[in-house]
Amino acid sequence: MELSPSTVLGDSGAPQTHAYFPTSCMISLLAPTLDGKRLNLGLTGHEGVYGGACALGIFVSACGAEVSAGGMAWKIEATRLARHGRDHPQLLRLVGHYLYVELRQLALQSVCSHFHALPNRPARCLLMSQDRLRSRDLWLTHEHLAQMLGARRAGVTEAAGQLQAQGLITYHRGHIYIADRPALQKASCSCYPQGRAIYHHAMDHAG
């Protein structure tokens, strides 16, 4: 199915009726705050699944989810995924390893938000988005970037302007093009290579 930007797929603590396997879209994992805002916990793209715990028979959303970049995804009923999990141990193993990756990356996100400043964090976020969408062309507004980073939009706009002035990206009306990935990696904080290493180590051992 096609998922449009800003589509809400689930809420924290709500029943999980479906799981989503993105192919060309990106999903933001969210947690509500006391003042009604939402904090970004992580991103899921073609490498992962939202609602994977359904394969383990857990039908309550651990976090909310919203489509941050539109595109295609596979959708499956939660109970059907649970049946597949019972019938296919390898599926359970893959999902279990990916849930471990999510937990590690959630911890990394918390550290990054607390200790690292702009523009390093936007650089990391753009690199993560490129990895999940498999494209240098990212259709992300500054509002979505601010939500991903838990930062004020004005700060994100300023940081994006610095990255553009250095020739690392180009930005126009919600379209971001990653012009120089190696330089963007150098501009990012150390959390980006750590996150990639966590994913590859866990998933390479899932087979």
C-alpha positions as CSV (number, residue, x, y, z in Angstrom):
1,M,0.0,0.0,0.0
2,E,1.0,3.6,-0.4
3,L,1.5,5.7,2.8
4,S,1.2,9.5,2.7
5,P,3.4,11.8,4.8
6,S,1.9,12.6,8.3
7,T,-0.3,9.4,8.3
8,V,-0.6,8.2,11.8
9,L,-0.1,4.4,12.0
10,G,-0.4,3.9,15.8
11,D,-0.4,5.4,19.2
12,S,1.7,4.5,22.3
13,G,-0.2,2.0,24.5
14,A,-3.0,1.5,21.9
15,P,-3.9,-1.9,20.4
16,Q,-1.6,-2.8,17.5
17,T,-3.8,-4.1,14.7
18,H,-1.3,-4.2,11.9
19,A,2.4,-4.3,11.3
20,Y,4.2,-2.3,8.5
21,F,7.2,-3.3,6.5
22,P,8.4,-0.1,4.6
23,T,9.8,-0.5,1.1
24,S,10.2,3.1,0.0
25,C,8.6,5.1,2.9
26,M,10.0,6.1,6.3
27,I,8.2,5.9,9.6
28,S,9.0,8.0,12.7
29,L,8.6,6.3,16.1
30,L,7.1,8.7,18.6
31,A,6.4,9.0,22.3
32,P,3.9,11.5,23.7
33,T,4.9,14.2,26.1
34,L,2.8,15.7,29.0
35,D,2.2,18.9,27.1
36,G,0.7,17.1,24.1
37,K,3.8,17.2,21.9
38,R,5.6,14.1,20.5
39,L,9.2,13.1,20.9
40,N,10.9,11.2,18.1
41,L,12.5,8.0,19.3
42,G,13.8,6.6,16.0
43,L,13.3,5.9,12.3
44,T,12.2,2.8,10.4
45,G,12.6,2.3,6.7
46,H,13.2,-0.6,4.3
47,E,15.6,-2.2,6.8
48,G,12.9,-2.8,9.5
49,V,9.3,-3.1,10.6
50,Y,6.9,-1.1,12.7
51,G,4.8,-3.5,14.9
52,G,7.3,-6.3,14.8
53,A,6.4,-7.3,18.3
54,C,3.1,-8.7,16.9
55,A,5.2,-11.7,15.7
56,L,5.9,-12.4,19.4
57,G,2.2,-12.2,20.3
58,I,2.3,-8.7,21.7
59,F,-0.6,-6.6,20.3
60,V,0.0,-3.3,22.1
61,S,2.0,-0.5,20.5
62,A,5.2,0.3,22.5
63,C,5.3,3.7,20.8
64,G,3.4,5.8,18.3
65,A,4.2,6.0,14.6
66,E,3.8,8.5,11.9
67,V,4.9,8.5,8.2
68,S,7.6,11.1,7.9
69,A,8.4,10.4,4.2
70,G,5.7,9.0,2.0
71,G,6.1,5.8,-0.1
72,M,5.2,2.2,-0.2
73,A,5.0,-0.5,2.5
74,W,3.7,-4.0,3.1
75,K,0.9,-4.2,5.6
76,I,-0.1,-7.3,7.5
77,E,-2.7,-8.0,10.2
78,A,-1.1,-8.4,13.7
79,T,-2.7,-11.8,14.3
80,R,-1.6,-13.1,11.0
81,L,2.0,-12.0,11.7
82,A,1.8,-13.8,15.0
83,R,0.7,-17.0,13.3
84,H,3.6,-16.7,10.9
85,G,5.9,-16.2,13.9
86,R,4.7,-19.4,15.5
87,D,5.2,-21.3,12.2
88,H,8.6,-19.9,11.2
89,P,11.3,-19.7,13.9
90,Q,13.6,-17.8,11.6
91,L,11.0,-15.0,11.3
92,L,10.9,-14.7,15.1
93,R,14.7,-14.6,15.2
94,L,14.9,-11.8,12.7
95,V,12.2,-9.8,14.4
96,G,13.9,-10.4,17.8
97,H,17.2,-9.1,16.5
98,Y,15.6,-6.1,14.9
99,L,13.7,-5.2,18.2
100,Y,17.1,-5.4,19.9
101,V,18.5,-2.9,17.3
102,E,15.5,-0.6,18.0
103,L,16.2,-0.7,21.7
104,R,19.9,0.1,21.2
105,Q,19.2,2.9,18.8
106,L,16.6,4.3,21.2
107,A,19.3,4.5,23.8
108,L,21.7,6.1,21.3
109,Q,19.1,8.6,20.3
110,S,18.7,9.7,23.9
111,V,22.4,10.1,24.3
112,C,22.7,12.1,21.1
113,S,19.8,14.4,22.0
114,H,21.3,15.2,25.4
115,F,25.0,15.6,24.5
116,H,25.3,16.6,20.9
117,A,24.4,19.9,19.4
118,L,23.3,21.3,16.0
119,P,24.3,21.0,13.2
120,N,25.8,17.6,14.0
121,R,22.4,16.0,14.8
122,P,20.7,17.2,11.6
123,A,23.6,15.7,9.6
124,R,23.1,12.4,11.4
125,C,19.3,12.5,10.8
126,L,19.8,13.1,7.1
127,L,22.2,10.3,6.7
128,M,19.8,7.9,8.6
129,S,17.0,9.0,6.3
130,Q,19.1,8.4,3.2
131,D,19.9,4.9,4.5
132,R,16.3,4.1,5.2
133,L,14.9,5.5,1.9
134,R,17.9,4.4,-0.2
135,S,17.9,7.8,-2.0
136,R,19.7,11.1,-2.0
137,D,16.4,12.8,-2.6
138,L,14.6,13.3,0.7
139,W,11.1,14.9,0.8
140,L,11.3,16.2,4.4
141,T,10.1,19.6,5.6
142,H,12.0,21.5,8.3
143,E,9.0,20.8,10.5
144,H,9.5,17.0,10.2
145,L,13.2,17.4,10.8
146,A,12.5,19.4,13.9
147,Q,10.2,16.7,15.2
148,M,12.8,14.0,14.4
149,L,15.4,15.9,16.3
150,G,13.3,17.2,19.2
151,A,14.5,20.7,18.4
152,R,13.0,24.1,17.5
153,R,12.2,24.6,13.9
154,A,14.3,27.8,13.8
155,G,17.3,26.0,15.0
156,V,16.9,23.2,12.4
157,T,16.5,25.8,9.7
158,E,19.7,27.5,10.7
159,A,21.6,24.2,10.9
160,A,20.3,23.2,7.4
161,G,21.3,26.5,6.1
162,Q,24.9,25.9,7.3
163,L,25.0,22.5,5.7
164,Q,23.7,24.0,2.4
165,A,26.3,26.8,2.6
166,Q,29.0,24.2,2.9
167,G,27.8,22.4,-0.2
168,L,26.7,19.2,1.7
169,I,23.0,19.5,0.8
170,T,20.6,21.5,-1.2
171,Y,17.2,22.4,0.1
172,H,14.1,23.8,-1.6
173,R,10.5,23.6,-0.6
174,G,10.6,20.4,1.4
175,H,13.1,18.7,-0.9
176,I,16.5,17.9,0.4
177,Y,19.2,16.5,-1.8
178,I,22.4,15.1,-0.3
179,A,25.1,16.5,-2.5
180,D,28.2,15.3,-0.6
181,R,27.6,12.2,1.6
182,P,31.3,11.8,2.7
183,A,31.4,15.4,3.9
184,L,28.0,15.0,5.6
185,Q,29.4,12.0,7.5
186,K,32.3,14.1,8.7
187,A,29.8,16.8,9.8
188,S,27.7,14.2,11.7
189,C,28.3,13.2,15.3
190,S,29.8,9.8,16.2
191,C,26.3,8.4,16.9
192,Y,25.8,7.8,13.2
193,P,28.5,5.2,12.6
194,Q,27.7,3.6,16.0
195,G,24.0,3.2,14.9
196,R,25.1,1.5,11.6
197,A,27.5,-0.8,13.5
198,I,24.7,-1.8,15.9
199,Y,22.4,-2.7,13.1
200,H,24.8,-4.7,11.0
201,H,26.2,-6.6,13.9
202,A,22.8,-7.6,15.1
203,M,21.3,-8.4,11.8
204,D,24.3,-10.2,10.4
205,H,24.0,-12.6,13.3
206,A,20.3,-13.1,12.8
207,G,20.7,-15.7,10.2
